Amino acid sequence: MKRVLGSVLALGLAMGAGGAAFAQQMQAPATITVTGEGIVAGIPDQALLTLGVTMRAETAAQAMAANSDAQAKVIARLLAAGVAERDIQTSNLSLNPDWRSRDGSSAAEIMGFVADNQVTVRVRDLTILGAVLDAAIQDGANTLNGLSFGLSEPRPAMDKARVEAVADAKARATLLATAAGVTLGKIVTLSESGGYVQPAPMFKADFAAAAPVPVQAGEVATTASVTIVYEIIQ
């Protein structure tokens, strides 16, 4: 009999605890979730470009030798133009057969070899960027895979964008709460969705020009995004 009473009492306590938890869930405050974005424009102070030399020859050794000779001249020109050695890094080096069809035949044959050597160059002084591009192209660089502008110290712009993102989220929440006839309460959660620096417009270039390649740095936009959950009071 005591064992039965104990089981009933334990069951009652469990049901009571479950009921209390359910009641707490039912009494959870209403919330509103908003996302804010902050965008800060800035003038770039550095550029990152990828250029290199692609050479074709009958043999692999000839292709690589010709490529190495041309790339050495390009790097020498970059250094002479004012680029620091630490700002030049090999980003791709490849040697591949050049498969082609002879006389329109469907069967492809190795007609030679293609050597490709790419370097990524950081230019910290934008006033010499045009001269750097011109020097590299005039002395053998025949591939240019991209040029982007950025900030050497992005943290201040990113922090400012974060502050603007929080302000934007709060303004949105206030607007929605007013429209719904409720009042904003405390912040329940706040999370950052990630930030990024939008690349500046690509440069304008005329490789046939004798003068340094013209470039337009434009602006870079630093963007931050946050999501805030507010408690609302009805």
Order of alpha helices (4+ residues) and beta strands (2+ residues): alpha-beta-beta-alpha-beta-beta-alpha-beta-alpha-beta-beta
